[in-house]
Amino acid sequence: MRVFHIEPDRFTELTALPEALPETGFLWLGYGRREFEVGESAAQQALARWGCGNIVDLHVADLINNQLPSHFDYTSWYDMLVFRRLAAAPGSQDLFVDDEHGTLASAQRALRAIDTSPVGFAVFDRVLVTVHPTDCQVREFFAQKLDRLTEGRDKRDPRGGARLPAGPAELMLRMVNHMVDSYLELRRLLTRQLATLQRVLLDQSSEFSDWPLLLESRDALHRLEDICEDQRSAIQEWIDALDEWPVHSDPQLARDRELLRVRSRDVLEHVERVLSHVRRLQSSAESAVQMHFSALGHRTNSIMRTLTVLTAIFLPLNLITGIFGMNFEWMPLIKNPAGFWEAIGLILALAFGLWLLFRRKRYLSSR
């Protein structure tokens, strides 16, 4: 567990949970999932001591659930958001760095290397409780980033890009936006490996037989689409709940509320772009499968056409040899010393004539 005190002009890390809320700023309690499960009672006591109210037991179960999809819920004293991240697992970027040509198995390993663990947020008025996976780097990233903002930078930048967050909701949105933007690295990995999948499917020089891997890859893309849709629904519900917050007469608070709406819409737009890209990858994989079957059908048709033409050429030749193979004493060319060569010439002329005919009709041409 890490405890941070965030003020408008200062960011400090505390060694333990304070006895009371600071007079200014807000607290950020960053837990690992196992740490929160073990220390949940201490966190609940601290929240009650600070006058924030306890986290509902059903929401506690959601925060420690590793399989929960992205969703949003609220009470009258706090809001809760569970957001599943989309990121490449540690080491997966180096897994394919030397794989210049790529294989379908490497594409499958890329899809299996996607980390979709959920991150939970409990947003109080002056306290933010976050529950992260054990290997999640979001907490450490923001702890270092916010600490750097206190080293000689203007914390009151009106653009909001290089200042400390004004409240727990803004910090939560920054974390969610960071998790969405981390999909950009994963997008490059997926695009490369899906291109490998298409290349293997359309390679006519080799026979494709890894259908179980292909089906598993398509299922992985379907799961990614479902995760992105859950993310979009959760953010949309947060925006709807934000619009229902009471209106403040204080101009500064009203301005902060408007900045939250802007940042929320920006996060939603990023999620929409991620969802659109996942659907494009899914459509690309489906198109590659359809093109594979189309190319396979075209190849089969070409083979059957060639075999049919060869059969049509040799059928009259078989007829001639069958006629001359009949057991009659008197037949044309039988007693002729040059009859054999005349029959061979007839067969060759007929075969060459049929070949020219089929060639003219493009039965033997691939163009």
C-alpha positions as a Markdown table, in Angstrom:
| # | Residue | x | y | z |
|---|---|---|---|---|
| 1 | Met | 0.0 | 0.0 | 0.0 |
| 2 | Arg | 1.1 | 3.5 | -0.8 |
| 3 | Val | -0.5 | 6.7 | 0.6 |
| 4 | Phe | -0.1 | 10.0 | -1.2 |
| 5 | His | -1.1 | 13.5 | -0.2 |
| 6 | Ile | -1.8 | 15.7 | -3.2 |
| 7 | Glu | -2.2 | 19.4 | -2.8 |
| 8 | Pro | -2.5 | 22.1 | -5.5 |
| 9 | Asp | 1.3 | 22.8 | -5.3 |
| 10 | Arg | 2.8 | 19.8 | -3.6 |
| 11 | Phe | 2.8 | 16.0 | -3.9 |
| 12 | Thr | 4.1 | 14.0 | -0.9 |
| 13 | Glu | 4.1 | 10.3 | 0.0 |
| 14 | Leu | 3.0 | 9.4 | 3.6 |
| 15 | Thr | 4.4 | 6.5 | 5.5 |
| 16 | Ala | 1.0 | 5.4 | 6.9 |
| 17 | Leu | -2.7 | 6.3 | 7.0 |
| 18 | Pro | -3.1 | 9.6 | 8.8 |
| 19 | Glu | -5.4 | 10.0 | 11.7 |
| 20 | Ala | -7.4 | 12.8 | 10.0 |
| 21 | Leu | -7.8 | 14.2 | 6.6 |
| 22 | Pro | -5.3 | 17.0 | 5.7 |
| 23 | Glu | -6.8 | 20.5 | 5.7 |
| 24 | Thr | -6.0 | 21.0 | 2.0 |
| 25 | Gly | -5.8 | 18.7 | -1.0 |
| 26 | Phe | -6.8 | 15.0 | -1.1 |
| 27 | Leu | -5.4 | 11.6 | -0.3 |
| 28 | Trp | -4.7 | 8.8 | -2.8 |
| 29 | Leu | -4.6 | 5.3 | -1.4 |
| 30 | Gly | -3.0 | 2.9 | -3.9 |
| 31 | Tyr | -3.4 | -0.8 | -3.0 |
| 32 | Gly | -2.4 | -4.0 | -4.7 |
| 33 | Arg | -5.3 | -6.4 | -5.0 |
| 34 | Arg | -4.0 | -8.8 | -2.4 |
| 35 | Glu | -2.9 | -5.9 | -0.1 |
| 36 | Phe | -6.4 | -4.5 | -0.3 |
| 37 | Glu | -8.0 | -7.9 | 0.4 |
| 38 | Val | -5.8 | -8.3 | 3.5 |
| 39 | Gly | -5.9 | -4.7 | 4.7 |
| 40 | Glu | -9.5 | -3.9 | 3.8 |
| 41 | Ser | -10.6 | -3.5 | 7.5 |
| 42 | Ala | -7.9 | -0.9 | 8.2 |
| 43 | Ala | -8.9 | 1.0 | 5.1 |
| 44 | Gln | -12.5 | 1.0 | 6.1 |
| 45 | Gln | -11.7 | 2.2 | 9.6 |
| 46 | Ala | -9.6 | 5.0 | 8.2 |
| 47 | Leu | -12.4 | 6.1 | 5.8 |
| 48 | Ala | -14.9 | 6.1 | 8.6 |
| 49 | Arg | -12.5 | 8.0 | 10.8 |
| 50 | Trp | -12.2 | 10.7 | 8.1 |
| 51 | Gly | -15.9 | 11.0 | 7.7 |
| 52 | Cys | -16.0 | 9.6 | 4.2 |
| 53 | Gly | -18.1 | 6.6 | 4.8 |
| 54 | Asn | -17.3 | 2.9 | 4.3 |
| 55 | Ile | -17.1 | 1.1 | 0.9 |
| 56 | Val | -20.1 | -1.2 | 0.5 |
| 57 | Asp | -19.2 | -4.9 | 0.9 |
| 58 | Leu | -20.5 | -5.7 | -2.6 |
| 59 | His | -18.1 | -3.1 | -4.0 |
| 60 | Val | -15.3 | -4.5 | -1.9 |
| 61 | Ala | -15.9 | -7.8 | -3.6 |
| 62 | Asp | -15.9 | -6.2 | -7.0 |
| 63 | Leu | -12.6 | -4.4 | -6.2 |
| 64 | Ile | -10.8 | -7.7 | -5.3 |
| 65 | Asn | -12.4 | -9.7 | -8.2 |
| 66 | Asn | -9.8 | -10.3 | -10.9 |
| 67 | Gln | -12.4 | -11.4 | -13.5 |
| 68 | Leu | -14.8 | -8.6 | -13.2 |
| 69 | Pro | -15.6 | -6.7 | -16.4 |
| 70 | Ser | -15.4 | -2.9 | -16.7 |
| 71 | His | -18.4 | -1.3 | -15.1 |
| 72 | Phe | -19.5 | 1.8 | -13.1 |
| 73 | Asp | -21.6 | 2.1 | -9.9 |
| 74 | Tyr | -22.3 | 4.8 | -7.4 |
| 75 | Thr | -23.6 | 5.6 | -4.0 |
| 76 | Ser | -24.5 | 8.9 | -2.4 |
| 77 | Trp | -21.0 | 9.3 | -0.8 |
| 78 | Tyr | -18.7 | 7.8 | -3.4 |
| 79 | Asp | -18.5 | 6.5 | -7.0 |
| 80 | Met | -16.9 | 3.2 | -8.0 |
| 81 | Leu | -15.4 | 2.4 | -11.4 |
| 82 | Val | -13.8 | -0.9 | -12.5 |
| 83 | Phe | -11.8 | -0.5 | -15.7 |
| 84 | Arg | -10.1 | -3.4 | -17.4 |
| 85 | Arg | -6.8 | -2.4 | -19.0 |
| 86 | Leu | -5.6 | -3.5 | -22.4 |
| 87 | Ala | -1.8 | -3.8 | -22.4 |
| 88 | Ala | 1.0 | -6.1 | -23.6 |
| 89 | Ala | 2.2 | -8.3 | -20.8 |
| 90 | Pro | 5.7 | -7.7 | -19.5 |
| 91 | Gly | 8.3 | -9.1 | -22.0 |
| 92 | Ser | 5.8 | -9.6 | -24.8 |
| 93 | Gln | 7.3 | -6.7 | -26.8 |
| 94 | Asp | 10.7 | -8.5 | -26.9 |
| 95 | Leu | 9.1 | -11.9 | -27.7 |
| 96 | Phe | 8.8 | -11.1 | -31.4 |
| 97 | Val | 11.6 | -8.5 | -32.0 |
| 98 | Asp | 13.8 | -11.1 | -33.8 |
| 99 | Asp | 10.9 | -12.7 | -35.7 |
| 100 | Glu | 11.2 | -10.9 | -39.0 |
| 101 | His | 9.2 | -13.2 | -41.1 |
| 102 | Gly | 6.7 | -14.2 | -38.4 |
| 103 | Thr | 4.6 | -17.4 | -38.0 |
| 104 | Leu | 1.0 | -18.0 | -37.1 |
| 105 | Ala | 2.2 | -19.4 | -33.8 |
| 106 | Ser | 3.9 | -16.1 | -33.0 |
| 107 | Ala | 0.7 | -14.3 | -33.8 |
| 108 | Gln | -1.1 | -16.6 | -31.4 |
| 109 | Arg | 1.4 | -15.9 | -28.7 |
| 110 | Ala | 0.9 | -12.2 | -29.2 |
| 111 | Leu | -2.8 | -12.5 | -28.6 |
| 112 | Arg | -2.2 | -14.6 | -25.5 |
| 113 | Ala | 0.2 | -11.9 | -24.2 |
| 114 | Ile | -2.5 | -9.3 | -23.8 |
| 115 | Asp | -3.0 | -8.4 | -20.2 |
| 116 | Thr | -6.7 | -7.5 | -19.3 |
| 117 | Ser | -6.6 | -7.3 | -15.6 |
| 118 | Pro | -9.1 | -4.9 | -14.0 |
| 119 | Val | -8.2 | -1.8 | -12.0 |
| 120 | Gly | -10.7 | -0.5 | -9.4 |
| 121 | Phe | -11.4 | 3.1 | -8.3 |
| 122 | Ala | -13.4 | 4.3 | -5.3 |
| 123 | Val | -13.8 | 8.1 | -5.7 |
| 124 | Phe | -14.7 | 10.0 | -2.6 |
| 125 | Asp | -14.9 | 13.8 | -2.3 |
| 126 | Arg | -11.3 | 14.0 | -0.9 |
| 127 | Val | -10.1 | 10.5 | -1.1 |
| 128 | Leu | -9.2 | 8.2 | -4.0 |
| 129 | Val | -8.8 | 4.5 | -3.4 |
| 130 | Thr | -7.3 | 2.5 | -6.2 |
| 131 | Val | -6.9 | -1.3 | -6.3 |
| 132 | His | -4.3 | -2.5 | -8.9 |
| 133 | Pro | -3.2 | -6.0 | -10.1 |
| 134 | Thr | 0.1 | -7.2 | -8.5 |
| 135 | Asp | 2.2 | -6.4 | -11.6 |
| 136 | Cys | 0.4 | -3.2 | -12.6 |
| 137 | Gln | 2.7 | -0.3 | -13.4 |
| 138 | Val | 0.0 | 2.4 | -13.4 |
| 139 | Arg | 0.4 | 3.2 | -9.7 |
| 140 | Glu | 4.2 | 3.6 | -9.9 |
| 141 | Phe | 4.0 | 5.5 | -13.2 |
| 142 | Phe | 1.7 | 8.1 | -11.7 |
| 143 | Ala | 3.6 | 8.3 | -8.5 |
| 144 | Gln | 6.7 | 9.1 | -10.4 |
| 145 | Lys | 4.9 | 11.4 | -12.8 |
| 146 | Leu | 3.2 | 13.5 | -10.1 |
| 147 | Asp | 6.4 | 13.7 | -8.2 |
| 148 | Arg | 8.2 | 15.1 | -11.2 |
| 149 | Leu | 5.5 | 17.8 | -11.5 |
| 150 | Thr | 6.7 | 19.2 | -8.2 |
| 151 | Glu | 10.3 | 19.7 | -9.4 |
| 152 | Gly | 10.4 | 23.2 | -10.8 |
| 153 | Arg | 7.3 | 23.1 | -13.0 |
| 154 | Asp | 4.2 | 25.3 | -12.9 |
| 155 | Lys | 1.6 | 23.3 | -11.0 |
| 156 | Arg | -1.1 | 25.9 | -11.8 |
| 157 | Asp | -0.8 | 25.6 | -15.6 |
| 158 | Pro | -4.3 | 26.6 | -16.8 |
| 159 | Arg | -4.1 | 24.2 | -19.7 |
| 160 | Gly | -4.2 | 21.3 | -17.2 |
| 161 | Gly | -1.5 | 19.4 | -19.0 |
| 162 | Ala | 1.4 | 19.9 | -16.5 |
| 163 | Arg | -0.3 | 20.5 | -13.2 |
| 164 | Leu | -1.3 | 18.3 | -10.3 |
| 165 | Pro | -4.8 | 16.9 | -10.3 |
| 166 | Ala | -7.4 | 19.1 | -8.5 |
| 167 | Gly | -9.3 | 16.2 | -7.0 |
| 168 | Pro | -9.8 | 12.4 | -6.9 |
| 169 | Ala | -12.0 | 12.3 | -9.9 |
| 170 | Glu | -9.5 | 14.0 | -12.1 |
| 171 | Leu | -6.7 | 11.7 | -11.0 |
| 172 | Met | -8.9 | 8.7 | -11.7 |
| 173 | Leu | -9.6 | 10.0 | -15.2 |
| 174 | Arg | -5.9 | 10.6 | -15.8 |
| 175 | Met | -5.2 | 7.0 | -14.8 |
| 176 | Val | -8.0 | 5.6 | -17.0 |
| 177 | Asn | -6.8 | 7.7 | -20.0 |
| 178 | His | -3.3 | 6.4 | -19.5 |
| 179 | Met | -4.5 | 2.8 | -19.5 |
| 180 | Val | -6.5 | 3.5 | -22.7 |
| 181 | Asp | -3.5 | 5.2 | -24.4 |
| 182 | Ser | -1.2 | 2.2 | -23.4 |
| 183 | Tyr | -3.2 | 0.3 | -26.0 |
| 184 | Leu | -1.2 | 2.1 | -28.7 |
| 185 | Glu | 1.8 | -0.1 | -28.0 |
| 186 | Leu | -0.4 | -3.2 | -28.0 |
| 187 | Arg | -1.9 | -2.0 | -31.3 |
| 188 | Arg | 1.4 | -2.1 | -33.1 |
| 189 | Leu | 2.0 | -5.6 | -31.8 |
| 190 | Leu | -1.4 | -6.9 | -32.8 |
| 191 | Thr | -1.3 | -5.2 | -36.2 |
| 192 | Arg | 2.1 | -6.8 | -37.0 |
| 193 | Gln | 1.0 | -10.3 | -35.9 |
| 194 | Leu | -2.4 | -10.1 | -37.7 |
| 195 | Ala | -0.4 | -9.1 | -40.8 |
| 196 | Thr | 1.5 | -12.3 | -40.3 |
| 197 | Leu | -1.7 | -14.2 | -40.0 |
| 198 | Gln | -2.9 | -12.8 | -43.3 |
| 199 | Arg | 0.3 | -13.6 | -45.1 |
| 200 | Val | 0.2 | -17.2 | -43.9 |
| 201 | Leu | -3.4 | -17.6 | -45.0 |
| 202 | Leu | -2.8 | -16.2 | -48.5 |
| 203 | Asp | 0.5 | -18.0 | -49.1 |
| 204 | Gln | -0.3 | -20.4 | -52.0 |
| 205 | Ser | 3.0 | -22.2 | -51.8 |
| 206 | Ser | 2.2 | -23.8 | -48.5 |
| 207 | Glu | -0.9 | -25.7 | -47.2 |
| 208 | Phe | -2.5 | -24.0 | -44.3 |
| 209 | Ser | -3.6 | -26.4 | -41.5 |
| 210 | Asp | -3.4 | -24.5 | -38.2 |
| 211 | Trp | -7.2 | -24.0 | -38.0 |
| 212 | Pro | -7.4 | -24.4 | -34.2 |
| 213 | Leu | -4.9 | -21.5 | -33.8 |
| 214 | Leu | -6.8 | -19.4 | -36.2 |
| 215 | Leu | -10.1 | -20.0 | -34.4 |
| 216 | Glu | -8.4 | -19.2 | -31.0 |
| 217 | Ser | -7.1 | -15.9 | -32.5 |
| 218 | Arg | -10.5 | -14.9 | -33.7 |
| 219 | Asp | -11.9 | -15.7 | -30.3 |
| 220 | Ala | -9.3 | -13.5 | -28.7 |
| 221 | Leu | -10.3 | -10.6 | -31.0 |
| 222 | His | -13.9 | -11.1 | -30.0 |
| 223 | Arg | -12.9 | -11.0 | -26.3 |
| 224 | Leu | -11.0 | -7.7 | -26.9 |
| 225 | Glu | -14.1 | -6.3 | -28.6 |
| 226 | Asp | -16.3 | -7.2 | -25.6 |
| 227 | Ile | -13.8 | -5.7 | -23.2 |
| 228 | Cys | -13.7 | -2.4 | -25.2 |
| 229 | Glu | -17.5 | -2.3 | -25.3 |
| 230 | Asp | -17.6 | -2.7 | -21.5 |
| 231 | Gln | -15.0 | 0.1 | -21.1 |
| 232 | Arg | -17.1 | 2.4 | -23.2 |
| 233 | Ser | -20.3 | 1.6 | -21.3 |
| 234 | Ala | -18.5 | 2.2 | -17.9 |
| 235 | Ile | -17.2 | 5.6 | -19.0 |
| 236 | Gln | -20.5 | 6.6 | -20.5 |
| 237 | Glu | -22.2 | 5.8 | -17.2 |
| 238 | Trp | -19.6 | 7.8 | -15.4 |
| 239 | Ile | -20.3 | 10.8 | -17.7 |
| 240 | Asp | -24.1 | 10.5 | -17.1 |
| 241 | Ala | -23.5 | 10.4 | -13.3 |
| 242 | Leu | -21.2 | 13.4 | -13.6 |
| 243 | Asp | -23.9 | 15.4 | -15.3 |
| 244 | Glu | -26.2 | 14.6 | -12.3 |
| 245 | Trp | -23.8 | 16.1 | -9.7 |
| 246 | Pro | -25.2 | 19.2 | -8.0 |
| 247 | Val | -24.3 | 22.5 | -9.5 |
| 248 | His | -21.9 | 24.7 | -7.5 |
| 249 | Ser | -22.2 | 28.5 | -7.2 |
| 250 | Asp | -18.4 | 28.8 | -6.8 |
| 251 | Pro | -16.9 | 29.7 | -10.2 |
| 252 | Gln | -13.7 | 27.7 | -9.5 |
| 253 | Leu | -15.7 | 24.5 | -8.6 |
| 254 | Ala | -17.9 | 25.0 | -11.6 |
| 255 | Arg | -14.8 | 25.3 | -13.8 |
| 256 | Asp | -13.2 | 22.2 | -12.3 |
| 257 | Arg | -16.5 | 20.3 | -12.9 |
| 258 | Glu | -16.4 | 21.4 | -16.6 |
| 259 | Leu | -12.8 | 20.3 | -16.9 |
| 260 | Leu | -13.9 | 16.9 | -15.6 |
| 261 | Arg | -16.6 | 16.7 | -18.3 |
| 262 | Val | -14.0 | 17.6 | -20.9 |
| 263 | Arg | -11.5 | 15.0 | -19.7 |
| 264 | Ser | -14.3 | 12.4 | -19.4 |
| 265 | Arg | -15.4 | 13.0 | -23.0 |
| 266 | Asp | -11.7 | 12.7 | -24.1 |
| 267 | Val | -11.4 | 9.4 | -22.4 |
| 268 | Leu | -14.6 | 8.2 | -24.0 |
| 269 | Glu | -13.3 | 9.3 | -27.5 |
| 270 | His | -10.0 | 7.3 | -26.9 |
| 271 | Val | -12.0 | 4.2 | -25.9 |
| 272 | Glu | -14.1 | 4.6 | -29.1 |
| 273 | Arg | -10.9 | 4.7 | -31.2 |
| 274 | Val | -9.5 | 1.6 | -29.5 |
| 275 | Leu | -12.8 | -0.2 | -30.1 |
| 276 | Ser | -12.8 | 0.9 | -33.8 |
| 277 | His | -9.3 | -0.4 | -34.2 |
| 278 | Val | -10.1 | -3.8 | -32.6 |
| 279 | Arg | -13.1 | -4.1 | -34.9 |
| 280 | Arg | -10.8 | -3.3 | -37.9 |
| 281 | Leu | -8.4 | -6.0 | -36.9 |
| 282 | Gln | -11.3 | -8.4 | -36.5 |
| 283 | Ser | -12.7 | -7.5 | -39.9 |
| 284 | Ser | -9.2 | -7.9 | -41.4 |
| 285 | Ala | -8.9 | -11.4 | -40.0 |
| 286 | Glu | -12.3 | -12.3 | -41.3 |
| 287 | Ser | -11.4 | -10.9 | -44.7 |
| 288 | Ala | -8.2 | -12.9 | -44.8 |
| 289 | Val | -10.2 | -16.1 | -44.1 |
| 290 | Gln | -12.6 | -15.3 | -46.9 |
| 291 | Met | -9.8 | -14.5 | -49.3 |
| 292 | His | -8.1 | -17.8 | -48.3 |
| 293 | Phe | -11.1 | -19.8 | -49.2 |
| 294 | Ser | -11.6 | -17.8 | -52.4 |
| 295 | Ala | -8.0 | -18.4 | -53.5 |
| 296 | Leu | -8.4 | -22.0 | -52.6 |
| 297 | Gly | -11.5 | -22.3 | -54.7 |
| 298 | His | -9.9 | -20.5 | -57.6 |
| 299 | Arg | -6.9 | -22.9 | -57.4 |
| 300 | Thr | -9.2 | -25.9 | -57.3 |
| 301 | Asn | -11.1 | -24.6 | -60.4 |
| 302 | Ser | -7.8 | -24.1 | -62.3 |
| 303 | Ile | -6.7 | -27.7 | -61.5 |
| 304 | Met | -10.1 | -29.1 | -62.5 |
| 305 | Arg | -10.1 | -27.1 | -65.7 |
| 306 | Thr | -6.6 | -28.5 | -66.6 |
| 307 | Leu | -7.6 | -32.0 | -65.8 |
| 308 | Thr | -10.8 | -31.6 | -67.9 |
| 309 | Val | -8.9 | -30.3 | -70.9 |
| 310 | Leu | -6.4 | -33.2 | -70.7 |
| 311 | Thr | -9.2 | -35.7 | -70.5 |
| 312 | Ala | -10.9 | -34.0 | -73.6 |
| 313 | Ile | -7.6 | -34.3 | -75.5 |
| 314 | Phe | -6.9 | -37.9 | -74.8 |
| 315 | Leu | -10.5 | -39.1 | -75.1 |
| 316 | Pro | -10.5 | -39.2 | -79.0 |
| 317 | Leu | -7.0 | -40.7 | -78.9 |
| 318 | Asn | -8.3 | -43.5 | -76.8 |
| 319 | Leu | -11.1 | -43.9 | -79.2 |
| 320 | Ile | -8.7 | -44.4 | -82.1 |
| 321 | Thr | -6.5 | -46.9 | -80.3 |
| 322 | Gly | -9.7 | -48.7 | -79.2 |
| 323 | Ile | -10.9 | -49.0 | -82.8 |
| 324 | Phe | -7.5 | -50.3 | -84.1 |
| 325 | Gly | -7.4 | -52.8 | -81.2 |
| 326 | Met | -10.6 | -54.6 | -82.4 |
| 327 | Asn | -10.0 | -58.2 | -83.5 |
| 328 | Phe | -11.1 | -58.0 | -87.2 |
| 329 | Glu | -9.1 | -59.7 | -90.0 |
| 330 | Trp | -9.8 | -56.9 | -92.5 |
| 331 | Met | -9.4 | -53.3 | -91.3 |
| 332 | Pro | -8.0 | -50.1 | -93.0 |
| 333 | Leu | -4.3 | -49.8 | -92.6 |
| 334 | Ile | -3.9 | -53.2 | -91.1 |
| 335 | Lys | -2.1 | -54.7 | -94.1 |
| 336 | Asn | -0.4 | -51.4 | -95.0 |
| 337 | Pro | 3.3 | -51.4 | -94.1 |
| 338 | Ala | 3.1 | -47.6 | -93.3 |
| 339 | Gly | -0.3 | -48.0 | -91.4 |
| 340 | Phe | 1.3 | -47.7 | -87.9 |
| 341 | Trp | 3.0 | -44.4 | -88.8 |
| 342 | Glu | -0.1 | -43.1 | -90.4 |
| 343 | Ala | -2.2 | -43.9 | -87.3 |
| 344 | Ile | 0.4 | -42.2 | -85.1 |
| 345 | Gly | 0.4 | -39.1 | -87.3 |
| 346 | Leu | -3.4 | -39.0 | -87.1 |
| 347 | Ile | -3.3 | -39.2 | -83.3 |
| 348 | Leu | -0.6 | -36.5 | -83.0 |
| 349 | Ala | -2.5 | -34.2 | -85.4 |
| 350 | Leu | -5.7 | -34.7 | -83.6 |
| 351 | Ala | -4.0 | -34.0 | -80.2 |
| 352 | Phe | -2.3 | -30.9 | -81.5 |
| 353 | Gly | -5.5 | -29.6 | -83.1 |
| 354 | Leu | -7.4 | -30.0 | -79.8 |
| 355 | Trp | -4.6 | -28.4 | -77.9 |
| 356 | Leu | -4.7 | -25.4 | -80.3 |
| 357 | Leu | -8.5 | -25.2 | -80.0 |
| 358 | Phe | -8.5 | -25.2 | -76.2 |
| 359 | Arg | -5.6 | -22.8 | -76.1 |
| 360 | Arg | -7.5 | -20.4 | -78.3 |
| 361 | Lys | -10.5 | -20.6 | -76.0 |
| 362 | Arg | -8.2 | -19.9 | -73.0 |
| 363 | Tyr | -9.0 | -23.2 | -71.3 |
| 364 | Leu | -5.2 | -23.7 | -70.7 |
| 365 | Ser | -4.4 | -20.1 | -69.9 |
| 366 | Ser | -4.3 | -18.6 | -66.4 |
| 367 | Arg | -4.7 | -15.0 | -67.7 |
